[in-house]
């Protein structure tokens, strides 16, 4: 007797596949709620025309749809795939490199340097406000920075932050060396601020040699327009693939 016709021809077998499916799902259920969410995602695609696991010839019971042994096996493979995917993403969780990027109570770990013009800074309601009363002649004449984190050559990083200003103005953003010659690792990156708080992001590859004293900086010295900063972040998003160092046979 073919597996697909078991449920139709023998009513005694109707409950057995359901029990088998219940056992499979019960085992996976013990692996965590995260897997259950992934399972639901895959179950949503079960009725698609390109991938049907519950056949139209299956017999329905009070517990649901009676599945053949072949279909139970296929369904369990999908559930197993659902387990592997969230686990893979959990290992890729990014580690925040910026300290106190949310300015919850103060500006610890940050430094406001005024090399020209006149400016002051303070935390107001969980945001850092730079008040500029006199512009300088170069962007870095008013500079808000944090230093001391490690960037590795060949790795990919993403910086992000939110900012607004009292009126339209430009803000130069940089990640680079913390000492002379102050080489930039992100290139020219300038954003236009408005009165509305906006999110900004930039992804870059660290092409320079590894630097364990890199600096994140905001340069705002060219305009006497005050601006507000929040939610500063710098994370690694891609690490280079490990090189295959295994010995390879020599062609003769």
C-alpha positions, -999 to +999 in steps of 0.1 A: +000+000+000+014+034-009+022+058+019+000+085+006-031+064+008-026+050+043-048+076+059-076+072+034-079+034+034-073+025+070-091+047+096-070+031+124-040+047+110-055+082+110-044+090+146-009+075+143+006+101+119-009+128+140+008+114+171+041+110+152+038+147+141+030+157+177+061+139+189+083+156+164+069+190+171+071+183+209+108+176+207+115+208+188+092+227+212+116+219+240+144+237+221+128+271+228+102+297+219+125+312+193+122+280+172+084+281+175+083+315+158+106+303+130+083+272+126+053+294+122+071+313+095+077+281+075+043+268+082+029+298+065+044+287+032+032+251+034+001+258+012+021+275-016+017+259-050+055+253-053+059+235-020+029+215-007+035+192+022-001+184+032-016+167+002-051+173-010-059+136-007-052+135+030-081+127+053-091+153+079-097+142+115-109+159+147-073+168+155-066+184+121-051+170+089-039+134+087-005+133+072+013+105+054+047+092+066+064+108+036+048+142+044+056+139+081+093+134+071+092+164+048+075+186+073+100+176+100+129+187+077+113+221+073+109+225+111+146+215+115+156+241+090+136+266+110+157+257+140+190+262+123+182+296+109+175+316+141+205+299+158+227+311+129+215+347+134+221+346+171+258+339+166+259+370+144+247+394+171+266+426+169+287+439+198+283+476+205+317+495+204+305+529+215+302+536+252+272+557+264+259+563+230+224+571+244+234+598+269+210+584+295+223+607+323+255+623+312+283+625+285+307+600+301+333+587+277+328+616+253+348+648+248+339+682+234+370+700+221+368+736+209+398+745+187+382+777+172+351+797+177+330+792+209+308+763+219+295+744+250+278+710+254+255+693+278+230+664+282+194+675+281+167+649+285+188+620+274+203+638+243+236+657+239+232+693+228+261+712+213+255+750+216+277+769+192+278+807+197+307+815+174+317+795+143+353+785+136+370+784+103+373+746+099+349+717+106+370+702+134+372+735+153+342+722+172+346+685+177+327+660+197+346+627+200+350+593+216+382+573+213+398+540+222+380+512+202+396+486+180+390+484+142+405+454+124+417+456+088+394+439+064+364+440+087+331+458+078+315+482+103+283+503+105+280+536+122+247+551+131+232+580+151+203+604+153+206+642+150+188+674+145+197+712+146+181+745+155+181+753+118+194+736+086+231+729+088+258+704+077+275+680+101+307+662+093+310+627+107+342+606+108+357+574+121+395+575+119+428+577+137+429+593+171+463+610+165+483+626+138+479+622+108+442+616+117+435+593+087+398+589+079+385+553+076+351+562+062+360+588+036+340+620+032+308+617+052+286+647+057+249+649+066+224+676+064+205+683+096+170+698+100+148+706+129+135+671+129+154+643+145+166+619+118+185+586+118+218+584+097+239+553+089+270+545+070+287+511+064+324+510+056+353+486+052+384+491+074+411+491+047+438+506+068+460+485+092+443+475+124+439+504+148+432+498+185+427+535+192+402+546+166+381+577+171+344+585+163+340+622+157+314+648+149+328+680+134+305+711+135+327+741+136+317+758+104+283+771+115+270+789+146+240+766+147+234+744+177+226+708+172+214+677+191+228+641+191+215+607+203+217+570+199+253+568+186+264+533+176+293+516+159+292+478+153+309+452+132+286+438+106+309+414+086+341+397+096+363+383+068+359+346+061+386+324+076+413+314+052+417+277+044+451+267+058+447+230+052+475+214+032+467+208-004+481+181-027+508+192-050+501+186-087+527+165-104 
